[in-house]
């Protein structure tokens, strides 16, 4: 049976792996992440912005609903639903 003293050179066999890992981490830090947005995504972001005409129409409808003067055309609504689901 061999007994080594407290100054054994292979005391932590994983130390070498840990050192290699830290070297790899530092080399990866040099690179930086890049973000590219496609043209389609840029168009989608632009379309999310509310146009002034649409905002005015929405406010107009909100006021009509609050006042109780908003009238619904049931026939037109049903036709639009049928067109959508065909």
Secondary structure, 3 states (H helix, E strand, C coil): CCCCCCCCCCCCCCHHHHHHHHHHHHHHHHCCCCCCCCHHHHHHHHHHCCCHHHHHHHHHHHHHHHHCCCCCCHHHHHHHHHHHHC
